[in-house]
Amino acid sequence: MDPLFLKKIKKIELIAVKLVETLISGGYRSVFHGQGIEFNEVREYMYGDDVRLIDWNVTSRMGNPYTKTFREERELILFSIIDISPSIFYGSGPVNKHEVAALVFAVLGLAAVYNNDKIGTVFFSNKIEKWVPPAKGKKHVLSLINDLFSFAPQGTGSNLDLALKTVSRFLKKRSICVVLSDFKTGDYWKRLSFLSQKHDVIAVKIIDDNDLDFPRTGLIPLQDPETGDVLYSMGVSEKFRKNYNKYWMDQHNLWKHNCRRYGIASLELNTKDDAGLKLYQFFQRRKQL
Amino acid sequence: MWSFEYPAALLLLALIPILIYSTDWQKKSGARLIFGFSIWGNSAAESIRNMDRTPKNLLIFTRILFWIGVTVLIIAAAGPTKVSKRKIYLTQGADIIIVLDESPSMSAQDFKPENRFEAAKSVIKQFIHDRKNDKIGLVAFSKEASLIVPPTLNYNYLLDSLKNIHIMELGNGTAIGMGISIALIHLEKTSSKKKFIILLTDGDNNAGRILPENAAEIARQLGVKIYTIGIGKEGETFIEFTDISTGKVYEGIYKGKFDEKVLQRIAEVTGGKYFYAGDVEMLNTIFKRIDSSEKIKSITRIKVEKEPEQTLFIIAALFLILFDMIFRKTVLKEIVQ
């Protein structure tokens, strides 16, 4: 691992710890809606235990009073659906969208480690680039983070629909699904709303300033990394900038509208934002709900 | 006519499609900024590409001008020249003077469409057109005789002058001897080996101090042939003309005839020929005959003149190419080339 990556991870871990503290102090349950309590074991009744919880079946069999113990459903699955399509490798500032996504994934992953949750992930472009079934452990998460930072995708599109389909087929138990993408992909709403009915879905849209406002440049032929389309952009043209802004504003508003409509928690992250802080605020807000 | 000094340079034109392909048709080449501007697999939304095509159209426009400029530049390199061919006569032609009667009787309307005078003018005009490389002069006479144009190769001037002579400019009368004499004065000193006079008249010699016979004798001595043409029908004819100096219109019946004998003698003495022209067709034929009997074998050379014309092409090409550069830098504010 290169030193820069280690440095990044250290920083990310700090953010993760802070985040976990927030989550735990507020009660994990309140942030991620688990199933409730589940049966753990039976043990001998001790003085002070709630008599209502005495398991009479076992008591009559054993001759001594036994009581049931419960625990909270602790083993949540955090499943990240991460966009690794070419368009995500863009950033007008020092940080690109992919790095933001990786950071969010790292923070959530490490937070999950501290909560003893399972972490699974899928990287997608126009195909499933990498599939990792949920597993526990810090080592597992760190290797995933490393993978994500250094992943070179082969696909050229961003087929979120396919990724969502795969995930919803695989995940039987209620999980937390985090979609990290720029959402520059179409026709995924049906699948996303379907997924959100069963799972706790958080859609994180990673945006860049240039996604909404085209910079005042001269004529530059642009090529889309995914579709290969060519656009002759001209930022000095007021008309062009207006059209561009309107187009993406419409797309963005549509996204927000749909998120609300399907009850999907949404978070927008700008590449120039402090992703850790934004995440922290996001979960604070969720806690209050 | 246009031609090229170095036509091989035109082969460079074949490179243009290749250059256009490699520079402007960069479908998959790297001269583009990778920037995600479209939505992958989105069937619902219209592509942003279709929203504003003006930048692309402007670029196409200026690039077309640029490539036209390059094409013009290659054409300039091929050395476009204007080639003009000119006939140059190495031999000297004949010296001819047409002596034309402009007495009032010439306005007799027995020659269609107008009168004798105008018919003669148009036939002479045709004659001038038919001759090449012969110096032709024009003498007009009635009571007086006067040189209108000395023998010249400048046929345009000659035709202009022919158009501008009018009846009765030189008084009322017919001074055939004077007309011949004036013509002889101007033929005397010329260097041509072949000299002849075409005399057109419709009347008797009734004025002038020199008799036609004497003038003919001088002509013989000078070696000048005289073709004499008597025109006009026998009998009475109606005349009408305007005196150009007073503006007065004269009308009347004219009954006159010309002295055929004198004209015949003049032609005989000088070795020429006498013709009688009763109408326009006859007059025409007479001139045709004179023209063919006096044909001179001439040796000519075609001189090819070449005038290089690439300056205009170079300026046009520079203008187009510079326009493209400046337009792209200022209006389009292009960054990547």
Boltz contact constraints between the chains, C-beta under 6 A:
constraints:
  - contact:
      token1: [A, 87]
      token2: [B, 36]
      max_distance: 6.0
  - contact:
      token1: [A, 90]
      token2: [B, 36]
      max_distance: 6.0
  - contact:
      token1: [A, 157]
      token2: [B, 40]
      max_distance: 6.0
  - contact:
      token1: [A, 158]
      token2: [B, 40]
      max_distance: 6.0
  - contact:
      token1: [A, 184]
      token2: [B, 36]
      max_distance: 6.0
  - contact:
      token1: [A, 184]
      token2: [B, 39]
      max_distance: 6.0
  - contact:
      token1: [A, 185]
      token2: [B, 40]
      max_distance: 6.0
  - contact:
      token1: [A, 185]
      token2: [B, 41]
      max_distance: 6.0
  - contact:
      token1: [A, 186]
      token2: [B, 39]
      max_distance: 6.0
  - contact:
      token1: [A, 186]
      token2: [B, 41]
      max_distance: 6.0
  - contact:
      token1: [A, 186]
      token2: [B, 42]
      max_distance: 6.0
  - contact:
      token1: [A, 218]
      token2: [B, 332]
      max_distance: 6.0
  - contact:
      token1: [A, 218]
      token2: [B, 333]
      max_distance: 6.0
  - contact:
      token1: [A, 218]
      token2: [B, 334]
      max_distance: 6.0
  - contact:
      token1: [A, 218]
      token2: [B, 335]
      max_distance: 6.0
  - contact:
      token1: [A, 219]
      token2: [B, 55]
      max_distance: 6.0
  - contact:
      token1: [A, 219]
      token2: [B, 332]
      max_distance: 6.0
  - contact:
      token1: [A, 219]
      token2: [B, 334]
      max_distance: 6.0
  - contact:
      token1: [A, 220]
      token2: [B, 33]
      max_distance: 6.0
  - contact:
      token1: [A, 220]
      token2: [B, 335]
      max_distance: 6.0
  - contact:
      token1: [A, 221]
      token2: [B, 32]
      max_distance: 6.0
  - contact:
      token1: [A, 222]
      token2: [B, 33]
      max_distance: 6.0
  - contact:
      token1: [A, 222]
      token2: [B, 35]
      max_distance: 6.0
  - contact:
      token1: [A, 222]
      token2: [B, 37]
      max_distance: 6.0
  - contact:
      token1: [A, 223]
      token2: [B, 32]
      max_distance: 6.0
  - contact:
      token1: [A, 223]
      token2: [B, 34]
      max_distance: 6.0
  - contact:
      token1: [A, 224]
      token2: [B, 36]
      max_distance: 6.0
  - contact:
      token1: [A, 224]
      token2: [B, 37]
      max_distance: 6.0
  - contact:
      token1: [A, 224]
      token2: [B, 38]
      max_distance: 6.0
  - contact:
      token1: [A, 225]
      token2: [B, 34]
      max_distance: 6.0
  - contact:
      token1: [A, 225]
      token2: [B, 36]
      max_distance: 6.0
  - contact:
      token1: [A, 226]
      token2: [B, 40]
      max_distance: 6.0
  - contact:
      token1: [A, 227]
      token2: [B, 38]
      max_distance: 6.0
  - contact:
      token1: [A, 227]
      token2: [B, 40]
      max_distance: 6.0
  - contact:
      token1: [A, 229]
      token2: [B, 38]
      max_distance: 6.0
  - contact:
      token1: [A, 229]
      token2: [B, 49]
      max_distance: 6.0
  - contact:
      token1: [A, 231]
      token2: [B, 37]
      max_distance: 6.0
  - contact:
      token1: [A, 231]
      token2: [B, 49]
      max_distance: 6.0
  - contact:
      token1: [A, 232]
      token2: [B, 55]
      max_distance: 6.0
  - contact:
      token1: [A, 232]
      token2: [B, 56]
      max_distance: 6.0
  - contact:
      token1: [A, 234]
      token2: [B, 55]
      max_distance: 6.0
  - contact:
      token1: [A, 236]
      token2: [B, 333]
      max_distance: 6.0
  - contact:
      token1: [A, 240]
      token2: [B, 52]
      max_distance: 6.0
  - contact:
      token1: [A, 243]
      token2: [B, 51]
      max_distance: 6.0
  - contact:
      token1: [A, 243]
      token2: [B, 52]
      max_distance: 6.0
  - contact:
      token1: [A, 247]
      token2: [B, 48]
      max_distance: 6.0
